[in-house]
Amino acid sequence: MRFPVITGLGIVSASGFGAEEVWRSVAAGASGLKPLSLFQSPRYGQIPTGEIQRDLVALGAPTRSSRSDKLGWLAARQAIADAKINFSDGGDRAGVLLGTSVGGSYDSEIFLSTLMKRGKMRARPTRFHECVTTVDLIAEEFGLFGPSMALATACSSSALAIAMAAEMILSGEADVMLTGGADSISRMTWGGFHSLLLVDAAGCRPFDATRSGMSLGEGAAVLVVEAEETARRRGAKILARLSGWGTSCDAYHATAPHPQGAGAAAAMQSALRRAGLEPAAIDYVNAHGTGTRDNDVAEVIALKTVFDNRVPPFSSTKRIFGHALAASGAMEAVVCVEALRRQELPPNPGFTQCDPALGLEPVVKLRSAPLTHVMSNSFGFGGNNGVLIFSQPETVPHTRAPKTIQTVVGGMGIIGPGTVTMREIGAPLPPGRGPVYSCGALADASLLTPNQRRRLSRLQQMALITARQSHAPDPSQRISVAIGTGLGCLEDAGAFIENLVAKDEREPMPARFPNSVHNSPASQVAIDQGARGLNSAPTAGETTFEAALWQGIRQLATEEADYALAGAVDELNKYLLSIGQRWGAWNETIKPGEGAMVASLADATNIATPLARITALKLGRYHRPFAAGREADWIAAAVDLAQVDVILSGAKGFRQLEPMYEAVVATLQERAGKTLEHQTYKHLCGEFHAASAFGFSAAVRLAHEQQRSVLLYTLSQRGAKALCLVQP
């Protein structure tokens, strides 16, 4: 088996750069919190935060990038150097998978502030707004052409990213993955968490009786995760094993944890099962431990549940770094690997008084201890939970391998241009009609409760409706949810930031903030469906849907779910429309679009009459300059062209991709020795990041109604690519 191991570490934080410097801060229990200097905050500027106050460009980070990009790039450079790995020959088998939730928001906020206060539209910073730009920057800079995506599940993002990278290794889809997370402080997160009254003005004190909230931070951490056989073949030093990982969803509330820690306990138990370990084997837990009243109580209850009241030594390092949101799980993973290497227990700074409601005390001072297996917990908004288990390199791995299954589509829901379909696939608009560029009023809003229509954002409503169309809720089923979004909840995020800029934090909009995060559509679907398996929001530009599809299939193959809801959703807003027009993205033939699609997936043994089979799925990146022959080789290695009847591509969208699509189709037709019909779909739905989900629905329809095998082929402007073979 291809067991995943750790061969390199990189970390950038308020408490130091590099694993050695950071560990010195951890060992001393030294807090990296200090007053905010990155931007003006009239109400909260003196509250301590884990801000990095070093010149990132002077340290070598690329100038043309967002603040999150710079942090991620610096951590990746460290990790690659630490692993002593060269991708010049093996880049096609190496990928990037990072967690991020802020993305380029800090830089986009500068654009919005300039527009609102000075009336000038300086849109360049928004080029790096997407969460996936950090992934793309690292892949391009260091020559990685394997699978790539970002996961945006709030504070569990990078833990889930590391878990999914391990799945890539274990399933043979990559030999090496750069994985972790990066997030910068931004006005939206700064104002958002303060508006929810979740920030401790004196600095966070996890598990302490006097705790009153979290401390925000920023940073990045990247781990080099390799197949053990690859690492040993190149003589790499193995720092630790990634022996187990588990995910779950509370399916309880948009922001609050389950009061009994049910989802957290389920994720820990899942990680132990995957690692083949009993709870007693865990020697230390790096707790999520944010310092909020409810989160710490729920986590301690979960720890007592999993470890049967024999909880191993545990601590939270949040006061050292601040809560770096999507990056926190990866930063704490670095702490766990270093703890294993040094055989030392990290302290929990800020703790002075035991809370009777908890009945447990964390490690308060650095001390030596024999460590073989350590656990790291990460829990996020929407009840998204990720747990990792790291082990000494010399331990014998018992990581459970995935099964080989036949994935089928059992149902679909679509909200597209001008039409909403029910349960099964409705006909796309006829070619002569052209797209309707806004979904407008949701035609099937009757599927929502009055509270959902009033409280949820438009993007969340689209996801909820399409999920209900594709799959009837059944509490007896184990369901995972992966609903990707390229740009997230633009309307809510825009309104929240506009309000901050206009009113200087005087009248925050706390109801808007939870709706602004990328994973809010997937989380609302989980709550509605009672789906307590993986809950994820992948983002990968134009291949966002395929990233979600990959996650859904993996959950079925690992037997973590009976059914997987996989889809994608994106919306338009005034800024996207105006910036696209300014940059010449839209014209008479290329129109902006929006919409949602969710598919219900299962193993063929669970569906008597499926709509179609998914027989191949592959993610990667194309080389520049683009070579159609190389792309045809990549496709032919995954798909028997003799079985393909139709190529359904993302052509007729962004102009720069058009000749690339045409060249690949022509090359494939030549290779196949037969005419492969080339169809497109963007004239029906418009151009948007989630559009390939609409293409997938068309592929399923062709397979179901016409018994044709369809190759869905997608390219992104930033370098990602994907293929999916849909067959009757």
C-alpha positions in Angstrom: 0.0 0.0 0.0 1.0 3.6 -0.6 1.0 4.9 3.0 1.3 8.7 3.3 4.3 10.1 5.2 5.5 13.6 6.0 8.9 14.6 4.6 8.8 18.4 4.8 7.4 21.3 6.9 7.0 25.0 6.3 5.3 27.5 8.6 4.8 31.2 8.6 3.2 32.7 11.7 3.1 35.6 14.2 5.3 33.5 16.5 8.0 32.8 14.0 9.0 31.6 10.5 10.1 28.0 10.0 9.5 24.9 12.3 12.6 25.6 14.4 11.7 29.2 15.3 8.1 28.4 15.8 8.9 25.5 18.1 11.0 27.8 20.3 7.9 30.0 20.8 5.7 26.9 21.4 8.1 25.5 24.0 8.2 28.8 25.8 4.5 29.3 25.7 5.2 32.7 24.1 2.2 34.5 22.7 2.5 36.1 19.3 -0.5 38.4 19.9 -0.1 42.1 19.5 -2.3 45.1 18.5 -3.5 45.2 14.9 -1.4 47.3 12.5 -2.4 45.9 9.1 -5.4 48.3 8.7 -7.3 50.9 10.7 -9.9 49.5 13.1 -11.6 52.3 15.0 -13.4 50.1 17.5 -11.1 47.1 17.9 -7.6 48.2 16.9 -6.0 47.6 20.3 -7.3 44.1 20.7 -4.4 41.6 20.5 -4.2 39.5 17.3 -1.8 37.1 15.7 -0.8 39.5 12.9 2.5 38.9 10.9 4.3 42.2 11.0 7.1 41.3 8.7 7.6 42.5 5.1 6.5 39.4 3.1 7.8 40.7 -0.3 11.2 41.4 1.3 11.2 37.8 2.4 10.8 36.7 -1.3 7.1 36.4 -1.7 5.8 37.4 -5.2 4.6 40.9 -5.6 1.6 40.1 -7.9 -0.4 38.1 -5.4 -2.8 38.5 -2.5 -1.6 38.6 1.2 -2.8 35.0 1.6 -1.0 34.0 -1.5 2.3 35.4 -0.1 1.9 33.6 3.2 1.2 30.3 1.4 4.0 30.7 -1.0 6.6 31.4 1.7 5.4 28.3 3.7 5.5 26.1 0.5 9.1 27.3 -0.2 10.2 26.3 3.3 8.5 22.9 3.0 10.1 22.0 -0.3 13.5 23.0 1.0 12.9 21.0 4.1 11.9 17.9 2.1 14.9 18.4 -0.2 12.7 17.5 -3.1 13.0 18.5 -6.8 9.9 18.5 -9.0 11.7 19.0 -12.3 11.2 15.4 -13.3 8.2 14.3 -11.3 5.9 17.3 -11.4 3.1 15.5 -13.2 2.7 13.2 -10.2 2.8 16.0 -7.6 -0.1 18.2 -6.7 -1.3 21.0 -4.4 -4.2 20.9 -2.0 -4.7 23.7 0.4 -7.3 25.0 2.8 -8.2 28.7 2.7 -11.3 30.6 3.6 -10.3 34.3 3.4 -8.4 34.0 0.1 -7.7 37.4 -1.4 -10.4 39.2 0.6 -7.9 41.6 2.3 -6.8 42.9 -1.1 -10.3 43.0 -2.6 -11.4 45.1 0.4 -8.8 47.7 -0.7 -10.5 47.8 -4.1 -13.9 48.2 -2.5 -12.8 50.9 -0.1 -11.1 52.8 -2.9 -14.3 52.6 -5.0 -16.6 53.7 -2.2 -14.5 56.4 -0.7 -12.7 57.9 -3.8 -15.0 56.8 -6.6 -12.1 55.1 -8.4 -12.3 51.5 -9.7 -8.9 50.0 -9.3 -9.7 46.4 -9.9 -6.3 44.8 -10.1 -6.3 43.4 -6.5 -9.4 41.4 -7.3 -7.5 39.2 -9.7 -6.3 37.4 -6.7 -9.6 37.3 -4.8 -10.4 33.6 -5.3 -9.4 31.1 -2.6 -7.7 28.9 -5.2 -5.2 31.5 -6.3 -2.7 30.4 -3.6 -2.9 26.9 -5.0 -2.4 28.1 -8.5 0.6 30.3 -7.6 2.4 27.5 -5.8 1.7 25.0 -8.5 2.9 27.3 -11.3 6.0 28.6 -9.3 7.3 25.2 -8.3 6.2 23.1 -11.3 3.5 20.9 -9.9 1.1 19.4 -12.5 -0.8 16.8 -10.5 -4.2 17.3 -8.9 -4.9 20.8 -7.4 -7.7 22.4 -5.5 -8.5 24.5 -2.4 -11.0 23.7 0.3 -12.9 26.4 2.0 -14.5 25.0 5.1 -13.7 27.8 7.5 -11.5 26.8 10.5 -11.3 23.1 9.5 -10.1 23.8 5.9 -6.5 22.9 6.1 -7.1 19.8 8.3 -9.5 18.6 5.6 -7.0 19.5 2.9 -4.3 17.4 4.5 -6.8 14.5 4.8 -7.8 14.8 1.1 -4.1 15.0 0.1 -3.6 11.7 2.0 -6.5 10.2 0.0 -4.8 11.3 -3.2 -1.6 9.4 -2.1 -3.4 6.3 -0.9 -5.5 6.0 -4.0 -2.4 6.3 -6.3 -3.6 9.6 -7.9 -0.4 11.4 -6.8 3.1 10.5 -5.4 3.6 13.8 -3.7 1.2 16.5 -2.4 2.0 19.9 -1.0 -0.8 20.4 1.4 -1.8 22.7 4.3 -3.4 26.1 4.4 -3.0 29.8 4.2 -5.2 32.7 5.5 -4.6 36.3 6.1 -6.4 38.7 8.4 -9.1 40.7 6.6 -11.6 43.4 7.4 -14.4 40.9 6.9 -13.2 38.3 9.3 -12.0 40.9 11.8 -15.3 42.7 11.7 -17.3 39.5 11.4 -16.0 37.7 14.5 -16.2 40.9 16.5 -19.8 41.4 15.4 -20.6 37.9 16.8 -19.0 38.9 20.1 -16.6 36.0 19.9 -13.3 37.8 20.4 -11.6 38.1 23.8 -10.3 41.6 24.3 -7.5 40.4 26.6 -6.4 37.6 24.3 -7.7 34.0 24.1 -7.4 31.7 27.1 -8.4 28.2 25.9 -10.1 26.0 28.5 -9.6 28.6 31.3 -12.5 29.3 33.6 -12.3 33.0 32.7 -12.1 32.6 29.0 -14.4 34.9 26.9 -13.5 34.3 23.3 -11.0 33.8 20.6 -8.0 35.8 19.2 -7.8 36.2 15.5 -4.6 35.4 13.7 -3.1 34.7 10.3 -0.4 32.5 8.7 0.3 29.5 6.6 1.7 26.0 6.9 2.5 23.5 4.2 3.5 19.9 4.6 5.1 17.7 2.0 3.0 14.4 2.1 4.5 11.6 0.0 3.8 8.0 -0.7 6.2 6.1 1.6 7.6 4.1 -1.3 8.4 7.4 -3.2 10.1 8.9 -0.1 12.2 5.9 0.6 13.2 5.6 -3.1 14.7 9.1 -3.1 16.2 8.7 0.3 14.1 11.3 2.0 14.0 11.7 5.8 10.6 10.7 7.0 9.4 13.0 9.8 6.2 11.3 10.7 3.4 9.1 9.3 0.0 10.5 8.6 -1.7 7.4 9.8 -5.3 8.4 10.2 -7.8 11.1 9.3 -11.5 11.6 9.9 -14.2 14.1 8.9 -17.8 14.8 10.0 -20.4 17.4 10.2 -22.5 18.4 13.2 -25.5 19.2 10.9 -26.7 21.3 13.8 -26.2 25.1 13.4 -24.5 27.6 11.1 -22.1 28.8 13.7 -22.5 27.1 17.0 -21.1 23.6 17.7 -23.3 20.7 18.7 -23.6 21.1 22.5 -22.6 17.5 23.2 -19.7 17.6 20.7 -21.3 14.9 18.6 -19.7 15.8 15.3 -16.3 16.4 16.9 -16.5 12.9 18.6 -17.5 11.3 15.3 -14.5 12.8 13.4 -12.1 11.6 16.1 -13.6 8.1 16.0 -13.4 8.1 12.2 -9.7 9.0 12.3 -9.0 6.3 14.8 -10.8 3.7 12.6 -8.9 4.9 9.6 -5.6 4.5 11.5 -6.6 1.1 12.9 -5.9 2.4 16.4 -7.7 2.2 19.7 -8.3 5.4 21.7 -5.8 4.4 24.3 -3.0 4.5 21.7 -3.2 8.3 21.5 -0.6 10.0 23.6 -1.5 13.7 23.0 -4.3 15.8 21.5 -3.7 19.2 20.0 -7.1 20.5 20.7 -9.0 23.0 18.5 -9.4 25.0 21.7 -10.5 28.5 20.5 -11.2 29.9 23.9 -15.0 30.5 23.3 -17.3 29.3 26.0 -19.3 26.9 23.9 -16.6 25.5 21.7 -14.3 24.5 24.6 -17.1 22.8 26.5 -18.3 20.9 23.4 -14.7 19.7 22.6 -14.1 18.5 26.1 -17.3 16.6 26.1 -16.3 15.0 22.8 -12.8 14.1 24.2 -14.5 12.4 27.2 -16.8 10.5 24.9 -14.1 9.2 22.6 -11.5 8.4 25.4 -14.1 7.1 27.9 -13.1 9.7 30.5 -9.4 8.7 30.2 -8.4 11.8 28.2 -4.7 11.9 27.2 -2.7 15.1 27.7 -4.1 17.9 25.6 -3.5 21.5 24.9 -4.4 24.4 22.6 -1.8 26.5 20.9 -4.2 29.2 19.7 -2.8 31.9 22.0 0.7 31.4 20.4 -0.5 32.0 16.8 -4.0 33.5 17.2 -6.7 31.6 15.4 -5.5 31.6 11.8 -8.8 30.3 10.6 -8.3 28.0 7.5 -4.6 27.8 8.2 -4.9 26.8 11.8 -5.2 23.1 11.3 -2.0 22.9 9.2 -0.1 25.1 11.6 -1.1 22.8 14.4 -0.2 19.8 12.3 3.3 21.2 12.2 3.3 21.5 16.0 2.2 17.8 16.3 4.9 16.6 14.0 7.5 18.6 15.9 6.1 17.3 19.2 6.6 13.7 17.9 10.1 14.4 16.8 11.1 16.1 20.1 9.0 13.9 22.4 7.6 16.9 24.2 4.1 18.0 25.1 3.3 21.6 24.0 1.9 23.9 26.7 -1.5 25.7 26.7 -0.6 29.4 27.3 -3.4 31.5 28.8 -4.7 28.8 31.2 -4.5 29.6 34.9 -7.8 28.4 36.4 -9.7 25.1 36.0 -13.3 25.4 34.8 -15.6 23.2 36.8 -17.8 22.9 33.7 -14.9 21.1 32.0 -13.3 19.2 34.8 -10.1 18.8 32.8 -6.9 20.8 32.8 -4.6 21.1 29.7 -0.8 20.8 29.7 0.4 24.1 31.2 4.2 23.7 30.8 6.4 22.1 28.3 7.4 18.6 29.4 8.9 15.5 28.0 6.7 12.4 27.3 6.9 9.3 25.2 4.8 10.1 22.1 4.0 7.5 19.4 0.6 8.7 18.1 -0.8 12.2 18.4 -4.1 13.7 17.3 -4.9 17.1 16.0 -8.5 18.5 16.1 -9.9 21.2 13.8 -13.6 22.3 13.9 -15.2 25.1 11.8 -18.3 27.1 11.1 -21.2 25.0 9.9 -20.1 22.1 12.1 -17.3 21.1 9.7 -14.9 18.8 11.6 -11.5 17.4 10.6 -9.2 15.3 12.7 -5.6 14.1 11.9 -3.5 11.4 13.5 0.3 11.6 13.2 2.6 8.7 14.2 6.3 8.0 14.6 7.9 6.9 11.3 8.9 3.5 12.7 5.4 2.5 13.6 3.7 -0.2 11.5 0.9 1.5 9.5 -2.6 0.0 9.6 -4.3 2.7 7.5 -7.4 1.4 5.9 -7.3 1.4 2.0 -10.3 2.6 -0.1 -12.4 0.1 -2.1 -12.8 -0.1 -5.8 -16.5 0.7 -6.5 -18.7 1.7 -9.4 -20.1 5.1 -8.8 -23.5 5.9 -10.2 -25.8 9.0 -10.3 -29.1 8.4 -8.6 -30.7 11.8 -8.9 -30.0 15.4 -9.9 -31.2 18.9 -9.1 -30.5 21.9 -11.4 -31.1 25.6 -11.2 -30.0 26.9 -14.5 -30.8 29.8 -16.8 -34.6 30.3 -16.6 -35.5 26.8 -15.5 -35.6 24.7 -12.4 -35.8 20.9 -12.8 -37.3 18.5 -10.3 -35.6 15.3 -9.2 -34.6 14.2 -12.6 -32.9 16.0 -15.5 -34.9 18.6 -17.3 -34.1 19.5 -20.9 -31.6 22.4 -21.3 -32.7 25.5 -23.1 -32.8 25.1 -26.9 -29.7 26.5 -28.6 -31.6 29.3 -30.4 -32.8 30.9 -27.1 -29.5 31.8 -25.5 -28.9 32.0 -21.7 -30.8 34.0 -19.1 -28.0 35.6 -17.2 -29.6 35.6 -13.8 -31.7 32.9 -12.1 -33.8 35.8 -10.6 -36.5 34.6 -8.3 -36.1 30.9 -7.5 -38.8 29.1 -9.3 -39.0 26.3 -6.7 -38.7 28.4 -3.6 -41.8 26.4 -2.4 -39.3 23.7 -1.4 -38.0 26.0 1.3 -39.6 26.8 4.6 -40.6 30.4 5.3 -37.7 30.7 7.7 -35.2 29.5 5.1 -36.6 31.9 2.5 -36.2 34.8 4.9 -32.9 33.9 6.6 -30.8 32.1 4.0 -28.8 33.9 1.2 -29.7 33.4 -2.4 -26.7 31.1 -3.0 -27.6 29.0 0.0 -31.2 28.7 -1.3 -30.0 27.5 -4.7 -27.8 24.8 -3.0 -30.7 23.7 -0.7 -33.2 23.4 -3.5 -30.9 21.4 -5.9 -29.9 19.1 -3.1 -33.5 18.4 -2.2 -34.3 17.8 -5.9 -31.4 15.2 -6.1 -31.9 13.4 -2.8 -34.8 13.0 -0.4 -33.6 13.4 3.2 -33.4 10.2 5.2 -31.9 10.2 8.7 -31.0 6.5 8.5 -28.5 7.1 5.7 -24.9 8.1 6.0 -24.5 11.1 3.7 -21.5 13.3 2.8 -21.8 16.7 1.1 -19.3 18.4 -1.2 -20.7 21.5 -2.8 -18.1 23.6 -4.5 -18.2 27.3 -5.3 -15.7 29.3 -7.3 -16.4 32.7 -5.8 -18.6 32.0 -2.8 -21.4 34.1 -1.4 -20.7 37.3 -3.3 -23.9 39.1 -2.3 -23.5 38.6 1.4 -19.8 39.2 1.5 -20.1 42.4 -0.5 -22.9 43.7 1.6 -21.0 43.0 4.8 -17.8 44.7 3.7 -19.7 47.7 2.2 -21.3 48.2 5.6 -17.9 48.0 7.4 -16.4 50.6 5.0 -19.3 52.9 5.0 -19.9 52.9 8.8 -16.4 52.3 10.2 -17.5 49.3 12.2 -20.2 51.3 14.0 -23.1 49.2 13.0 -22.0 45.6 12.1 -24.2 43.1 10.4 -23.7 39.9 12.4 -26.5 38.0 10.5 -24.6 38.6 7.2 -21.2 37.3 8.3 -22.0 33.5 8.7 -23.7 33.6 5.2 -20.6 35.1 3.6 -18.3 32.0 4.1 -17.7 29.7 1.1 -18.9 26.6 3.0 -22.3 28.0 4.1 -24.2 26.4 1.2 -22.8 23.0 1.9 -23.4 23.4 5.6 -27.0 24.4 5.1 -27.5 21.4 2.9 -26.0 19.2 5.6 -28.4 20.7 8.3 -31.4 20.2 6.0 -30.5 16.7 5.0 -29.2 15.5 8.4 -25.9 14.7 6.6 -23.2 14.0 9.2 -20.4 12.8 7.0 -17.8 14.9 5.2 -19.0 18.4 4.6 -16.8 20.3 2.1 -16.7 23.3 -0.1 -13.9 22.8 -2.7 -12.9 25.7 -5.0 -10.8 25.2 -8.1 -11.8 27.8 -10.7 -13.6 26.3 -13.6 -12.9 22.8 -12.3 -14.7 23.4 -9.0 -17.5 20.9 -9.7 -15.1 18.1 -10.6 -13.2 18.7 -7.3 -16.5 18.3 -5.5 -17.3 15.2 -7.5 -13.9 13.7 -6.6 -14.5 14.2 -3.0 -17.9 12.6 -3.2 -16.6 9.5 -4.9 -13.7 9.2 -2.4 -16.2 9.2 0.5 -18.1 6.3 -1.1 -14.9 4.4 -1.9 -13.6 4.7 1.7 -17.0 3.5 3.0 -17.5 6.7 5.0 -20.8 7.4 3.3 -23.7 5.5 1.7 -24.6 8.4 -0.4 -22.7 11.5 -1.5 -24.2 14.8 -2.6 -21.7 16.5 -5.0 -22.3 19.7 -6.8 -21.4 23.3 -7.4 -23.0 26.7 -7.1 -22.1 30.3 -8.0 -23.9 33.6 -8.3 -23.5 36.9 -10.0 -23.2 40.3 -8.3 -22.7 43.9 -9.4 -19.0 43.8 -8.8 -18.4 40.6 -10.8 -20.4 42.0 -13.7 -18.7 45.4 -13.8 -15.1 44.0 -13.3 -15.7 41.4 -16.0 -17.0 44.1 -18.3 -14.0 46.3 -17.6 -11.6 43.5 -18.4 -13.4 42.5 -21.6 -14.6 39.1 -20.3 -18.1 39.5 -21.6 -19.3 40.2 -25.2 -22.1 39.3 -27.5 -21.3 35.6 -27.5 -19.7 35.2 -24.0 -22.3 36.0 -21.3 -21.9 35.8 -17.6 -24.0 33.1 -15.9 -24.9 31.6 -12.5 -26.6 28.5 -11.2 -26.4 25.4 -9.2 -26.4 21.6 -9.7 -26.2 18.8 -7.1 -26.0 15.1 -7.9 -26.8 12.2 -5.6 -24.0 9.6 -5.9 -23.9 6.0 -4.6 -22.2 2.7 -5.1 -24.0 0.8 -7.9 -25.1 -1.8 -5.3 -27.3 0.9 -3.6 -29.2 2.2 -6.7 -31.5 -0.1 -8.7 -32.0 2.2 -11.7 -29.3 4.8 -11.9 -29.3 7.6 -14.4 -25.7 7.0 -15.4 -22.3 5.6 -14.3 -19.1 7.6 -13.6 -16.3 5.4 -14.9 -13.4 7.8 -14.9 -12.5 11.0 -13.1 -9.1 12.7 -13.2 -7.7 16.1 -12.0 -4.5 17.8 -13.0 -2.8 20.9 -14.4 -1.8 21.7 -18.0 1.7 22.8 -19.0 2.5 26.2 -20.5 2.9 26.6 -23.4 -0.2 24.5 -23.9 0.5 21.3 -26.0 -2.6 19.5 -27.3 -0.6 16.3 -27.8 0.5 16.2 -24.2 -3.2 16.8 -23.1 -4.4 14.0 -25.4 -1.8 11.6 -23.8 -3.1 12.6 -20.3 -6.7 11.9 -21.4 -5.9 8.6 -23.1 -4.0 7.3 -20.1 -7.3 7.6 -18.1 -10.0 6.8 -20.7 -10.3 4.3 -23.5 -11.1 6.5 -26.5 -12.8 3.6 -28.2 -15.6 3.9 -25.6 -16.2 7.6 -26.1 -19.0 8.9 -28.3 -19.2 12.5 -27.4 -16.7 15.1 -26.1 -18.5 17.7 -24.1 -16.1 20.6 -23.4 -16.2 23.9 -21.7 -15.6 25.7 -25.1 -17.6 28.7 -26.2 -16.7 30.5 -22.9 -13.6 32.5 -22.1 -11.8 33.4 -25.3 -8.3 32.3 -24.3 -9.4 28.7 -23.7 -11.2 28.3 -27.0 -8.2 27.4 -29.2 -7.0 25.0 -26.5 -10.2 23.1 -26.4 -10.4 22.9 -30.2 -6.8 21.6 -30.5 -7.4 18.9 -27.9 -10.6 17.7 -29.5 -9.0 17.6 -33.0 -6.0 15.6 -31.5 -8.3 13.2 -29.7 -10.4 12.6 -32.9 -7.1 11.8 -34.7 -6.0 9.4 -32.0 -9.4 7.6 -31.8 -9.5 7.0 -35.5 -13.2 8.0 -35.6 -15.4 11.0 -35.5 -16.0 12.1 -31.9 -18.9 14.5 -31.7 -17.9 17.7 -30.0 -20.7 19.4 -28.0 -20.6 22.4 -25.7 -22.9 23.8 -23.0 -21.9 27.3 -22.1 -24.2 28.8 -24.7 -27.0 27.4 -22.6 -25.8 28.5 -19.1 -23.3 31.3 -19.5 -19.8 31.5 -18.2 -19.2 31.0 -14.5 -16.9 28.9 -12.3 -19.5 26.2 -11.5 -20.6 25.9 -15.2 -19.1 22.4 -15.6 -21.7 21.2 -13.1 -24.3 22.2 -15.7 -22.1 20.4 -18.3 -22.2 17.3 -16.1 -26.0 17.3 -16.0 -26.0 17.5 -19.9 -23.5 14.5 -20.0 -25.8 12.5 -17.7 -28.8 13.3 -19.8 -27.0 12.1 -23.0 -25.9 8.9 -21.2 -29.4 8.3 -19.7 -31.6 9.2 -22.7 -29.4 8.4 -25.7 -27.2 5.7 -24.3 -24.0 7.6 -25.3 -20.7 7.7 -23.5 -19.7 11.3 -22.8 -16.2 12.7 -22.0 -16.6 15.9 -20.0 -13.4 17.9 -20.4 -12.8 21.1 -18.5 -9.9 23.7 -18.4 -9.5 26.6 -16.1 -7.9 29.9 -17.0 -5.4 29.5 -14.1 -4.1 26.1 -15.2 -6.3 23.4 -13.7 -7.9 20.7 -15.8 -10.3 17.8 -15.3 -11.9 14.9 -17.2 -14.9 12.8 -16.3 -16.3 9.9 -18.3 -20.1 9.5 -18.0 -21.6 6.3 -19.4 -25.0 4.6 -19.6 
